[in-house]
Amino acid sequence: MRELTIGKNDAGQRLDRFVAKNLPLLPPALLQKYIRLKRVKLNGKGAKQDVRLSTGDVIQLYINDEFFDKPSEENLFLTLFRPQLHILYEDENLLLVDKRPGQVVHADETEKVNTLINHIQAYLYQKREWNPRWENAFAPALCNRIDRNTGGIVIAAKNAEALRILNDKIKHHELEKSYLCITVGRPSPAEGRIEGFLRKDEAKKLVTFHRRPIPGGKTAVTLYKTLETRGPLSLVECRLLTGRTHQIRVSMAEIGCPLLGDGKYGRGDVNRRYHETRQALYSYKLRFAFTAPAGALEYLRGREFCASEVPFREKYFPTA
């Protein structure tokens, strides 16, 4: 329990607004709940949220200590009262979350609060599976990333051991990630391998494809298979043998079949015709293809998980 005493400069404010100013990490909906439950008391008694404060009043707060911290990128998850997650699978070691297009996975210059990792941490905090005050250093972390406008399966480790194992398996290509995309045009041949070197221009946030090694270029290998073609569009499955920034988008554009909706590497005229502003790309399938012992995660060997829905597939290539 903590107490706050009202000075003359704070007198006249509503109870809920005063507490909200002093505890910016406390979600408004949770504050109202705590007032109803009398975990916020005024002079030792329960009070309504709109009561006006007077000089000398004492507010007793029966609220978790972490809500009294100063806001930072590490604790902004506390402000999410109702985390929004589409969970495909969960156990004591990890979460598989189907990220929706438009959401960033980590904080960037455009978004600090509504990130995938914040929603995951808020979810685990509210389940009482994790609290930053219980740990010296570890926080639930993502093992893979997906672009803001790409959807699909993201892996989150709940503990340090799972994080170490998963990072090692990713490093040694023991996780198979398959993507669905819609291309403008029919790939030729219908099934193949795209291999080259990708170089990223950090200033322009643009990746270029090169057939031969160049300074700063990284090897990129993509396998693709055309599943269906309707008119000018094709539904294509891709599998990454390397994990480079914008790899599928750049590689498919290199063979003359850019992704529908891709504003960086695609065809603006086609994107406008179909009213698409996000690349039609989805990390829809994940297989734990372990070839070496996996320790505490051995039970996942050979298991495969698929996204329940790929929106653009249903829109352009609906199944009968």
SULZI-V509163 format. One record per helix or strand of 2 or more residues. SS is the DSSP state (A for helix, B for strand). FROM is the first residue (numbers start at 1). TO is the last residue. If there is no record, write none. Layout:
{{SS FROM TO} {SS FROM TO}}
This chain:
{{B 2 5} {A 15 22} {A 28 36} {B 40 42} {B 45 46} {B 58 61} {A 65 68} {A 76 79} {B 87 90} {B 94 99} {A 116 126} {A 132 134} {B 141 142} {B 151 157} {A 160 171} {B 175 184} {B 191 201} {B 206 210} {B 218 230} {B 233 240} {A 247 254} {A 268 274} {B 281 288} {A 295 300} {B 304 306} {A 311 316}}
